[in-house]
Amino acid sequence: MHEPGKYKVHDAGLQAWLRYQKIQPLYWERDEHGVPLLVYEKTPVLMELVRMYWEKNAKFLPKDPPETWYDTLASIGRKPQL
């Protein structure tokens, strides 16, 4: 379930990019399919880094950078359970 102020990341490339940028997750969990994801505090700095990652890897990723974890779920071909 979506939590306000949190940003959940499934994408391993984005997780690595954030780790390289020294952004630490709050914690990790598994989604309903058992896939691990990292949970970050949603801040302007975090979202700017996500946008930078999406721009750098645009040809491999969805057209728009994700603003919420729902978009990240969709980017790996899964729709969130509402």
HUZIPE-V266024 format. One record per backbone hydrogen bond with DSSP energy under -1.0 kcal/mol. NH is the residue of the N-H (numbers start at 1). CO is the residue of the C=O. If there is no record, write none. Layout:
nh->(NH;NH)
co->(CO;CO)
This chain:
nh->(6;7;9;15;16;17;18;19;20;21;22;23;26;27;29;31;34;37;38;39;40;42;47;48;49;50;51;52;53;54;55;56;57;58;60;72;73;74;75;76;77;78)
co->(3;40;38;11;12;13;14;15;16;17;19;18;39;39;37;35;31;29;9;27;7;5;43;44;45;46;47;48;49;50;51;52;53;55;57;68;69;70;71;73;74;73)
